[in-house]
Amino acid sequence: MASIGHVAVGLAAARANDQHRRVPLVFWSALSLLPDIDVVGFMRGVPYGAEWGHRGATHSLTLAVVGGIIVGLGARVLRVRRPLRITLLAVVVLASHGLLDTLTDGGLGAALLWPFSLHRFFAPWQPIPVAPIGPAFFTLDGAMIAATELVLFLPLWLYAFRIRQRAAVIAVWLAAVWLLTSTDPIRERLVDRVYPDQTRYAAGYSEDFFKTIVRGDREDAVRGRLGEPLFDSVFYLPEGYNMESIMAGQVPPGCFGVGVRDAVIHDTHDPDICRSRGLTEGMSRTDMVRILGTPAGSCAQYTDGANNGHFRLRMVCFVNGKVERIFRQRT
């Protein structure tokens, strides 16, 4: 996320607690962003998919509760009235950060159940566009993502700054959310007028079937119905790494990724190492499996954009023979 939504939650919490002026707006805003302190480790080389990587332990519900209790104890020491109320608000603000991140359409999910599980969770519905990390945020795409997030969280901003949410404002907001997040055919036609659709589909692709795919479906059943994808990213797990690390690009040197187009190898991750293992561009997928074995995961992309134009991304990622991620978005 671009943090605009997180700050909106913090400011709304401040408004809910505004009878206690000793807990200022800036505190709640900073608290809403606190789980993203893990980007410090990310910038210093901690793998994205690691326990303390981005969206890892600091985004868990456990640390949200611990953090809320610490805030409440601090309020008690400072003799702020109703410390229990402040504790509960702090837990909600901290927990909301990880939960909102599961609604984004990229990156890795949030480790909500750490330390009991390192699994990264995504919500079934992902309407929030993921924000780029670092300087890439200060681009036109970054500005569009920030604007989208501002619209999605507008009611919280209005509440925080005591702006009346009249029926007309709510109607405009609902229309804007529909335009930003819906896959309704009418909305798609409206968007196509602004950004002409140049989607190219794989030969056996079926939009009706793609809409029915859910996490946990068998890979062979999905591939059997959709046929050969336009492009397949195949992953092999290095020792000590998981699939999330591979997808986030946090891997050591090695032959761990292979791009397949039209059932033959198109490119490889670390070509020199792959070549030393007998893997070369133009080789068949069958030979790849014979040399490297069965891959741990893959992402099958069934659409792309003609002439690099705007298109509807339709991609399914598989881990250990089952659907792990489904991408239905416009790019």
VMD Tcl script that draws the C-alpha trace (Angstrom):
set ca {
  {0.00 0.00 0.00}
  {0.97 3.63 -0.47}
  {0.42 4.21 3.31}
  {-2.44 6.65 2.65}
  {-4.96 4.07 3.82}
  {-2.92 3.20 6.90}
  {-2.67 6.86 7.92}
  {-6.43 7.24 7.37}
  {-7.03 4.44 9.89}
  {-4.69 6.13 12.38}
  {-6.42 9.50 12.01}
  {-9.84 7.90 12.38}
  {-8.63 6.30 15.63}
  {-7.44 9.72 16.79}
  {-10.87 11.16 16.06}
  {-12.51 8.31 17.99}
  {-10.27 9.16 20.93}
  {-10.15 12.94 20.48}
  {-11.61 13.71 23.87}
  {-8.17 12.80 25.24}
  {-5.95 15.53 23.82}
  {-2.80 14.12 25.42}
  {-2.68 11.47 22.67}
  {-2.09 13.62 19.54}
  {-2.87 12.97 15.88}
  {0.79 12.49 15.01}
  {1.03 9.57 17.46}
  {-1.86 7.67 15.89}
  {-0.55 8.37 12.39}
  {2.90 7.05 13.32}
  {1.37 4.01 15.03}
  {-0.57 3.12 11.88}
  {2.72 2.99 9.93}
  {4.78 1.21 12.60}
  {4.52 -2.34 11.10}
  {6.33 -1.05 7.99}
  {9.48 -0.57 10.08}
  {10.51 -3.89 8.50}
  {11.45 -2.01 5.30}
  {14.66 -1.06 7.11}
  {15.69 -4.70 7.10}
  {14.42 -5.13 3.54}
  {16.69 -2.29 2.37}
  {19.61 -3.95 4.18}
  {19.16 -7.26 2.41}
  {16.73 -9.21 4.62}
  {14.83 -11.47 2.18}
  {11.27 -10.34 1.48}
  {9.88 -13.76 2.34}
  {11.94 -14.16 5.54}
  {10.42 -14.17 9.02}
  {11.44 -10.54 9.60}
  {11.18 -9.55 5.95}
  {8.65 -7.06 4.62}
  {5.09 -7.95 5.70}
  {6.50 -10.60 7.99}
  {6.45 -10.71 11.80}
  {5.84 -6.98 12.28}
  {2.53 -7.34 10.40}
  {1.25 -10.15 12.64}
  {-1.78 -10.03 14.89}
  {0.43 -11.15 17.77}
  {2.63 -8.07 17.60}
  {-0.47 -5.93 17.14}
  {-1.75 -7.15 20.51}
  {1.67 -6.78 22.16}
  {2.09 -3.30 20.70}
  {-1.39 -2.28 21.85}
  {-0.67 -3.43 25.40}
  {2.58 -1.44 25.44}
  {0.72 1.67 24.26}
  {-1.89 1.13 26.97}
  {0.78 0.77 29.66}
  {2.39 3.97 28.42}
  {-0.95 5.75 28.65}
  {-1.36 4.50 32.20}
  {2.13 5.72 33.19}
  {1.34 9.14 31.69}
  {-2.01 9.08 33.50}
  {-4.04 9.46 30.35}
  {-7.69 8.73 31.01}
  {-9.24 5.45 29.88}
  {-6.01 3.51 29.12}
  {-8.06 0.40 28.27}
  {-9.84 2.32 25.50}
  {-6.49 3.50 24.14}
  {-5.13 -0.07 24.34}
  {-8.00 -1.43 22.26}
  {-7.73 1.37 19.69}
  {-3.98 0.77 19.39}
  {-4.53 -2.97 18.81}
  {-7.09 -2.20 16.10}
  {-4.80 0.30 14.37}
  {-1.80 -2.06 14.41}
  {-3.83 -5.12 13.37}
  {-5.49 -3.19 10.54}
  {-2.11 -2.66 8.87}
  {-1.49 -6.34 8.16}
  {-5.14 -7.00 7.34}
  {-5.24 -4.15 4.81}
  {-2.03 -5.40 3.21}
  {-3.78 -8.71 2.48}
  {-6.16 -6.71 0.27}
  {-3.37 -5.56 -2.07}
  {-2.86 -7.12 -5.50}
  {0.89 -7.72 -5.41}
  {3.99 -8.40 -3.35}
  {3.69 -11.09 -0.70}
  {0.87 -11.62 1.72}
  {1.05 -10.74 5.42}
  {2.27 -13.19 8.08}
  {-0.81 -12.61 10.24}
  {-0.37 -15.72 12.40}
  {3.33 -15.34 13.25}
  {4.93 -16.85 15.38}
  {2.56 -19.83 15.07}
  {2.79 -19.88 11.26}
  {4.97 -18.16 8.68}
  {2.28 -18.48 6.01}
  {1.65 -15.25 4.10}
  {-2.07 -14.50 3.75}
  {-3.97 -12.73 0.97}
  {-7.66 -11.86 1.14}
  {-9.98 -13.40 -1.50}
  {-10.66 -9.86 -2.80}
  {-7.69 -7.60 -3.54}
  {-8.93 -4.15 -4.64}
  {-5.92 -2.13 -3.40}
  {-3.05 -1.74 -5.92}
  {0.31 -2.54 -4.39}
  {2.67 0.44 -4.14}
  {6.27 0.25 -5.40}
  {9.00 0.45 -2.76}
  {11.61 3.22 -2.88}
  {12.14 5.84 -5.64}
  {9.79 3.98 -8.00}
  {6.92 5.34 -5.91}
  {7.66 8.87 -7.13}
  {6.52 8.19 -10.68}
  {3.26 8.60 -12.60}
  {2.27 5.02 -11.71}
  {3.04 5.73 -8.06}
  {0.88 8.86 -8.17}
  {-2.00 6.90 -9.70}
  {-1.74 4.26 -6.97}
  {-1.73 6.96 -4.28}
  {-4.80 8.61 -5.83}
  {-6.60 5.27 -5.97}
  {-5.87 4.61 -2.31}
  {-7.02 8.11 -1.35}
  {-10.38 7.45 -3.02}
  {-10.81 4.01 -1.44}
  {-10.26 5.37 2.07}
  {-12.06 8.68 1.59}
  {-14.78 7.98 4.23}
  {-12.12 7.58 6.92}
  {-10.50 10.89 5.91}
  {-13.87 12.63 6.02}
  {-14.61 11.15 9.44}
  {-11.17 12.06 10.81}
  {-11.50 15.71 9.77}
  {-15.18 16.01 10.78}
  {-16.43 16.58 7.24}
  {-20.08 15.67 6.92}
  {-20.62 12.67 4.68}
  {-23.78 13.74 2.90}
  {-25.68 11.41 0.59}
  {-24.24 13.09 -2.53}
  {-20.67 12.62 -1.28}
  {-21.30 8.97 -0.46}
  {-22.86 8.39 -3.89}
  {-19.85 9.92 -5.66}
  {-17.50 7.84 -3.51}
  {-19.36 4.60 -4.29}
  {-19.25 5.41 -8.01}
  {-15.49 6.08 -7.80}
  {-14.88 2.79 -5.94}
  {-16.90 0.96 -8.58}
  {-14.79 2.49 -11.35}
  {-11.55 1.59 -9.56}
  {-12.28 -1.94 -8.37}
  {-15.19 -3.50 -10.26}
  {-14.89 -6.05 -13.06}
  {-18.44 -5.34 -14.18}
  {-18.75 -5.42 -18.02}
  {-20.23 -1.89 -18.10}
  {-17.30 -0.55 -16.10}
  {-14.87 -2.41 -18.36}
  {-16.36 -0.73 -21.44}
  {-16.07 2.70 -19.81}
  {-12.42 2.10 -18.93}
  {-11.75 0.84 -22.45}
  {-12.80 4.23 -23.80}
  {-9.98 5.86 -21.80}
  {-7.44 3.03 -22.02}
  {-8.12 0.98 -25.18}
  {-7.96 -2.72 -24.38}
  {-5.16 -4.48 -26.26}
  {-5.37 -7.83 -24.48}
  {-4.04 -10.86 -26.33}
  {-5.32 -14.21 -25.04}
  {-3.80 -17.70 -25.14}
  {-5.41 -20.00 -27.69}
  {-7.32 -22.19 -25.22}
  {-8.17 -19.47 -22.72}
  {-11.72 -19.23 -21.31}
  {-12.75 -16.18 -19.29}
  {-15.82 -18.00 -17.99}
  {-13.66 -20.80 -16.58}
  {-11.01 -18.41 -15.26}
  {-13.67 -16.68 -13.12}
  {-14.36 -20.00 -11.37}
  {-10.76 -20.71 -10.30}
  {-10.15 -20.57 -6.55}
  {-7.12 -21.09 -4.36}
  {-6.47 -24.78 -3.75}
  {-7.69 -26.00 -7.17}
  {-5.51 -28.69 -8.73}
  {-2.90 -27.42 -11.18}
  {-3.48 -30.20 -13.71}
  {-7.23 -29.43 -13.81}
  {-6.67 -25.70 -14.36}
  {-4.01 -26.20 -17.03}
  {-6.11 -28.85 -18.70}
  {-9.02 -26.40 -19.11}
  {-6.98 -23.31 -20.07}
  {-4.37 -24.99 -22.26}
  {-0.86 -23.73 -22.89}
  {-0.25 -20.23 -21.43}
  {1.41 -17.45 -23.39}
  {4.25 -17.48 -20.88}
  {5.17 -19.72 -17.97}
  {7.54 -18.71 -15.16}
  {8.83 -21.91 -13.57}
  {10.53 -21.93 -10.15}
  {12.91 -24.31 -8.40}
  {13.50 -23.83 -4.67}
  {17.08 -23.39 -3.45}
  {17.85 -24.98 -0.11}
  {16.60 -22.87 2.79}
  {14.24 -20.74 0.67}
  {10.51 -20.89 0.14}
  {8.27 -20.07 -2.79}
  {7.55 -16.59 -1.47}
  {11.26 -15.75 -1.52}
  {11.50 -16.91 -5.12}
  {8.51 -14.80 -6.21}
  {9.95 -11.76 -4.42}
  {13.30 -12.16 -6.20}
  {15.19 -12.80 -2.94}
  {17.35 -15.74 -4.07}
  {21.07 -16.52 -4.15}
  {22.92 -17.18 -7.42}
  {21.69 -20.35 -9.07}
  {19.48 -21.88 -11.76}
  {16.20 -21.32 -9.93}
  {13.92 -19.67 -12.49}
  {13.05 -20.58 -16.07}
  {10.79 -18.71 -18.48}
  {8.89 -20.94 -20.90}
  {7.12 -19.73 -24.05}
  {5.40 -22.05 -26.53}
  {6.60 -25.08 -24.50}
  {10.31 -24.20 -24.96}
  {12.76 -22.34 -22.71}
  {12.72 -18.61 -23.43}
  {15.08 -17.36 -20.70}
  {16.63 -18.46 -17.40}
  {17.53 -16.96 -14.06}
  {21.32 -16.80 -14.03}
  {21.94 -18.12 -17.57}
  {25.59 -19.06 -16.97}
  {24.74 -21.38 -14.09}
  {21.78 -22.87 -15.96}
  {23.97 -23.41 -19.01}
  {26.56 -25.22 -16.89}
  {23.79 -27.61 -15.84}
  {22.87 -28.30 -19.46}
  {19.90 -25.92 -19.68}
  {19.83 -23.63 -22.73}
  {17.33 -21.38 -24.50}
  {15.26 -23.23 -27.09}
  {15.28 -26.46 -25.10}
  {11.90 -28.14 -24.56}
  {10.04 -28.03 -21.25}
  {10.23 -31.83 -21.14}
  {14.03 -31.71 -21.23}
  {14.02 -29.02 -18.53}
  {12.07 -31.32 -16.18}
  {14.40 -34.19 -17.04}
  {17.43 -32.11 -16.01}
  {16.12 -30.11 -13.03}
  {13.23 -32.29 -11.91}
  {9.63 -31.31 -11.16}
  {9.41 -27.59 -10.30}
  {8.09 -26.49 -6.90}
  {5.94 -23.82 -8.47}
  {5.08 -21.82 -11.55}
  {3.06 -18.83 -12.75}
  {1.08 -19.35 -15.95}
  {0.26 -16.09 -17.77}
  {-2.64 -16.40 -20.20}
  {-2.76 -12.80 -21.48}
  {-0.45 -9.99 -22.48}
  {-0.72 -6.63 -24.21}
  {-0.29 -6.20 -27.95}
  {2.25 -3.46 -28.72}
  {2.88 -3.09 -24.95}
  {-0.60 -1.60 -24.55}
  {-3.02 -1.81 -21.62}
  {-4.40 -5.29 -21.05}
  {-6.29 -7.48 -18.62}
  {-3.77 -9.60 -16.77}
  {-4.94 -13.16 -16.25}
  {-2.34 -15.27 -14.45}
  {-2.41 -18.22 -12.07}
  {0.46 -19.17 -9.76}
  {0.80 -22.75 -8.53}
  {2.72 -24.17 -5.56}
  {3.12 -27.91 -5.04}
  {0.47 -28.71 -7.64}
  {-2.26 -26.37 -6.35}
  {-3.44 -22.84 -7.11}
  {-1.74 -20.33 -4.78}
  {-2.41 -16.92 -6.36}
  {-4.86 -15.66 -9.00}
  {-4.27 -12.38 -10.80}
  {-7.30 -10.63 -12.30}
  {-6.34 -7.04 -12.87}
  {-5.86 -4.41 -15.53}
  {-2.38 -3.23 -16.31}
}
mol new
graphics top color blue
foreach p $ca { graphics top sphere $p radius 0.5 }
foreach p [lrange $ca 0 end-1] q [lrange $ca 1 end] { graphics top cylinder $p $q radius 0.2 }
display resetview
